[in-house]
């Protein structure tokens, strides 16, 4: 299968592309390169790629592909809040525009990296894919808008499928330090504190990026009738945690650390538990291979090997919003997150898709 991955050089993309290559697929990428310097460990394998802003995609970019896996997005709540209109432009309007271009180019399958953030403020009871949407941020709202617009494009020749990823974690060449498991583990190693930014009561579904990537592979390879216009929560039903429970796992794995609370830590409106059984029922051979504890152990080993410092963790290299703010301050990006010079080519909206750290 010939597959184009948008945002292939971001947090999830750099774990997804090797998986597709190992499975024998012909893979190409499309990315702005915004986070190309935000590397930890070895560089990911290279594939043929176009440097482009997803707001500028035309059918000519997408001709000859069997499937598009669309990861490219404003990737978290603080970044989404920085300029809500740009978030809607990239995550919703540009996503729908890319899908229209794909359809016009004859691409038959469109795998959309959505998010459980669209469920928003749902409370403590587990919810499945039929639940109402109560997004509480522009990021969550943009995912609702994108799903609606993509569904309207579906027909006999064009099959969108929506993967509503739980909150991501795990090691990647384009590491994000602003995701809750990654962040808590990083703080524990670099400061001795498992530093919570909320009061620890909110529920979150959590999923390793390798399991997200494996789910994307499964829907790319599935028969059309199995996935056409379907939505799936991606994760494991047993991997819903209160944030304080995650902090306790980190405290147990990382030696000589203790749980603390950031100044102003308070309840978080984003609170949801999700049931992921639908995907498991549809793909009975698919089994997530990661748990939060195993992921914390992976992060701990990697952070030690890479000699991660606190400045690394909280700086522009691993904090997406700080990277963007830094580039705006340097005049590299404008307020709509477009590169200001052609040497950088196009614009943002690249990389991993996942909710903000708590």
C-alpha positions in Angstrom: 0.0 0.0 0.0 1.2 3.5 -0.8 0.6 5.7 2.2 1.2 9.4 2.8 1.6 10.5 6.5 1.1 14.1 7.2 3.1 15.3 10.2 5.4 12.3 9.6 8.3 14.1 11.4 6.5 14.8 14.6 5.9 13.0 17.9 3.7 10.1 16.7 4.9 10.2 13.1 8.4 9.2 13.9 7.1 6.1 15.6 4.5 5.4 12.9 6.7 5.6 9.8 9.1 2.9 10.9 6.1 0.6 11.7 4.7 1.1 8.1 8.1 0.5 6.6 8.6 -2.8 8.6 5.2 -3.9 7.3 6.3 -3.4 3.7 4.3 -0.3 2.8 5.5 2.4 0.5 5.6 5.5 2.7 6.0 9.2 2.0 5.7 12.2 4.3 4.4 15.7 4.3 5.6 18.0 7.1 6.5 21.6 7.8 9.7 20.7 9.6 8.7 22.9 12.5 10.0 20.4 15.1 12.9 19.0 13.1 15.4 20.3 15.7 13.5 18.9 18.7 15.3 15.6 18.7 16.2 13.2 21.4 18.3 10.1 20.6 18.8 8.9 17.1 17.2 10.6 14.1 14.2 8.7 12.7 14.6 7.0 9.3 14.1 9.2 6.3 11.4 8.7 3.7 10.5 10.7 0.6 8.8 13.9 1.9 7.4 17.2 0.9 8.0 20.3 3.1 4.6 22.0 3.1 1.9 23.7 5.2 -1.3 21.6 5.3 -3.2 24.8 4.6 -1.6 24.9 1.2 -2.2 21.3 0.0 -3.6 20.6 -3.4 -4.6 17.3 -5.1 -1.2 17.2 -6.9 0.5 16.6 -3.5 -1.7 13.5 -3.0 -1.8 11.8 -6.3 -0.9 8.1 -6.4 -1.5 7.3 -2.8 -3.9 4.6 -1.5 -4.3 6.2 1.9 -3.6 9.4 3.8 -2.9 9.2 7.5 -3.4 12.7 8.8 -1.5 13.5 12.0 -0.6 17.1 11.3 -2.2 19.4 13.8 -1.8 22.0 16.5 -1.0 19.5 19.1 -2.2 20.5 22.5 -4.4 22.8 24.6 -2.0 25.6 25.5 -0.8 25.9 21.9 -4.4 25.8 20.8 -5.3 28.6 23.2 -2.4 30.8 22.0 -4.4 31.6 18.8 -7.8 29.8 18.7 -8.6 31.0 15.2 -5.3 29.5 13.9 -6.1 26.3 15.7 -9.5 26.1 13.9 -7.8 27.0 10.6 -5.2 24.2 10.9 -6.9 21.5 12.9 -10.4 21.8 11.3 -10.5 23.8 8.1 -7.1 22.6 6.7 -7.9 19.0 7.7 -11.1 19.1 5.7 -9.2 20.8 2.8 -6.6 18.1 2.8 -9.3 15.5 2.7 -11.0 17.2 -0.2 -7.7 17.2 -2.0 -7.2 13.6 -1.2 -10.6 12.7 -2.6 -10.0 14.7 -5.7 -6.7 12.9 -6.2 -8.4 9.5 -6.0 -7.2 8.5 -2.5 -9.7 6.0 -1.1 -8.8 6.0 2.6 -8.4 8.8 5.0 -7.2 8.0 8.6 -7.8 10.9 10.9 -5.9 11.2 14.1 -8.6 12.6 16.3 -8.6 12.8 20.1 -10.6 11.9 23.2 -10.3 15.6 24.0 -13.5 16.1 22.1 -15.4 14.4 24.9 -14.2 17.2 27.3 -16.0 17.5 30.6 -17.8 14.2 31.0 -17.3 13.2 34.6 -16.3 9.9 36.1 -18.5 7.4 34.2 -16.9 5.5 31.3 -18.1 6.6 27.9 -17.9 5.0 24.5 -18.0 6.4 20.9 -21.7 7.3 21.1 -21.1 9.8 23.9 -21.9 13.5 23.3 -19.1 16.0 22.8 -18.4 18.5 25.5 -15.0 20.0 24.4 -13.7 22.7 26.8 -10.8 24.0 24.6 -10.3 25.2 21.0 -8.2 22.1 20.5 -11.1 19.8 21.5 -13.5 21.9 19.5 -11.3 21.7 16.4 -11.4 17.9 16.5 -15.2 17.9 16.6 -15.3 20.3 13.7 -12.9 18.2 11.7 -14.8 14.9 12.3 -18.0 16.5 11.1 -16.5 18.0 8.0 -14.8 14.7 7.1 -18.0 12.7 7.5 -19.7 14.9 5.0 -17.1 13.9 2.4 -17.6 10.2 2.8 -19.0 8.3 -0.2 -18.5 5.0 -2.1 -15.0 6.1 -3.2 -13.8 7.9 -0.1 -13.6 6.3 3.4 -12.7 8.4 6.4 -12.1 6.7 9.7 -11.7 8.5 13.0 -9.2 7.3 15.6 -9.9 9.2 18.9 -6.6 8.7 20.6 -6.4 8.7 24.4 -3.8 11.0 25.9 -0.5 9.9 24.4 2.8 9.1 26.1 6.1 7.4 25.3 9.5 7.9 23.8 9.9 9.4 20.3 12.7 11.0 18.4 10.5 14.2 18.5 9.7 13.9 22.2 7.0 16.0 23.8 7.6 17.0 27.4 4.2 18.6 27.7 2.2 15.3 27.9 1.3 14.2 31.4 3.2 10.9 31.7 6.2 12.2 29.9 6.1 15.4 32.0 5.7 13.8 35.4 8.5 11.3 34.7 10.8 14.0 33.4 10.2 16.2 36.5 10.8 13.2 38.8 14.2 12.4 37.2 15.4 16.0 36.8 14.1 17.6 40.1 13.2 14.7 42.4 9.6 15.9 42.4 6.6 14.3 40.6 5.1 17.7 40.1 1.4 17.7 39.4 -0.2 20.8 37.7 -3.7 19.9 38.7 -5.1 18.6 42.0 -4.8 15.0 40.6 -8.5 14.2 40.6 -9.3 14.3 36.8 -9.6 11.1 34.9 -7.6 10.5 31.7 -7.4 7.6 29.3 -3.8 7.0 28.4 -2.1 5.3 25.5 1.4 4.7 24.3 2.3 6.2 20.9 3.4 2.8 19.6 -0.1 1.4 20.3 -1.6 4.5 18.5 0.7 3.7 15.5 -0.3 0.0 15.5 -4.0 1.0 15.5 -3.4 3.2 12.5 -1.7 0.4 10.7 -4.6 -1.9 11.5 -7.2 0.5 10.0 -5.0 1.1 6.9 -4.9 -2.6 6.2 -8.5 -3.5 7.1 -11.2 -4.1 4.5 -13.1 -1.0 3.6 -16.4 -2.3 4.9 -14.9 -2.8 8.3 -13.8 0.8 8.9 -15.8 3.1 6.6 -16.9 6.2 8.5 -16.3 4.6 11.8 -15.0 6.2 15.0 -12.9 4.3 17.6 -11.5 5.2 21.0 -7.8 4.2 20.9 -6.3 2.9 24.0 -7.2 0.2 26.5 -10.3 0.4 28.7 -8.2 -0.6 31.8 -5.7 2.2 31.1 -7.9 5.0 32.5 -6.3 6.7 35.4 -6.7 9.6 37.8 -3.7 11.9 37.4 -2.7 11.2 41.0 -2.6 7.5 40.2 -0.1 8.2 37.4 2.0 10.3 39.8 2.1 7.4 42.2 3.3 5.0 39.5 6.1 7.5 38.6 7.0 7.8 42.3 7.3 4.0 42.5 9.4 3.7 39.3 11.8 6.6 39.7 14.1 6.3 42.7 14.3 9.1 45.3 11.4 11.2 44.2 8.2 12.5 45.8 4.8 13.8 44.7 4.4 17.6 44.9 1.9 20.1 43.5 2.6 23.1 41.3 1.6 26.5 42.6 -2.1 27.1 41.8 -2.8 23.4 41.2 -6.6 23.0 41.0 -9.3 20.8 39.5 -9.2 20.4 35.7 -12.4 20.8 33.7 -11.1 18.1 31.3 -12.3 14.9 32.9 -13.3 11.8 31.1 -12.9 8.0 31.1 -13.3 6.2 27.9 -14.3 2.7 26.9 -12.0 1.3 24.1 -13.7 -2.0 23.7 -15.2 -1.2 20.3 -11.8 -1.2 18.6 -10.8 -4.4 20.4 -14.0 -6.1 19.2 -13.6 -4.9 15.6 -9.9 -6.0 15.6 -9.7 -9.0 17.9 -6.1 -9.7 16.8 -5.0 -6.2 18.0 -3.7 -6.1 21.5 -2.2 -3.0 23.0 1.3 -3.9 24.3 1.9 -1.0 26.6 0.8 0.1 30.1 1.5 3.3 31.9 3.9 1.6 34.2 5.8 0.1 31.3 5.8 3.5 29.6 7.2 5.2 32.6 10.0 2.6 32.8 10.8 3.3 29.1 10.9 7.0 29.7 13.0 6.6 32.8 15.6 4.5 31.0 15.7 6.9 28.0 15.9 10.1 30.0 18.8 8.7 32.1 20.6 7.5 28.9 20.2 10.9 27.3 21.1 12.8 30.5 17.9 14.8 30.4 18.1 18.1 32.3 15.3 20.2 33.8 16.2 22.9 31.3 15.7 20.4 28.5 12.4 19.3 29.8 10.8 22.8 30.2 12.6 24.5 27.3 11.6 24.9 23.7 13.2 21.6 22.6 10.4 19.5 24.2 7.6 22.0 25.1 5.6 22.7 22.0 4.2 26.0 23.0 7.7 27.3 24.0 9.0 26.2 20.7 6.3 28.2 18.9 6.8 31.2 21.1 10.5 31.1 20.6 10.1 31.0 16.8 7.6 33.9 16.9 10.0 36.0 19.0 12.8 35.3 16.6 10.6 36.4 13.7 10.7 32.9 12.1 7.0 32.5 12.4 4.2 35.1 12.3 1.1 35.1 14.5 -0.8 32.8 12.2 2.1 30.3 12.5 3.3 30.6 9.0 7.0 30.9 8.3 8.0 34.4 7.5 10.7 33.4 4.9 10.6 30.9 2.1 13.8 29.3 3.4 11.7 27.7 6.1 9.2 26.9 3.5 5.7 26.7 4.8 4.1 26.6 8.2 3.1 24.9 11.4 0.5 22.3 12.1 2.9 19.4 12.1 3.7 16.5 14.3 2.0 14.7 17.1 -1.6 14.8 18.1 -2.5 14.6 21.7 -3.9 16.5 24.6 -1.9 18.7 26.9 -0.2 17.5 30.1 -2.2 18.0 33.2 
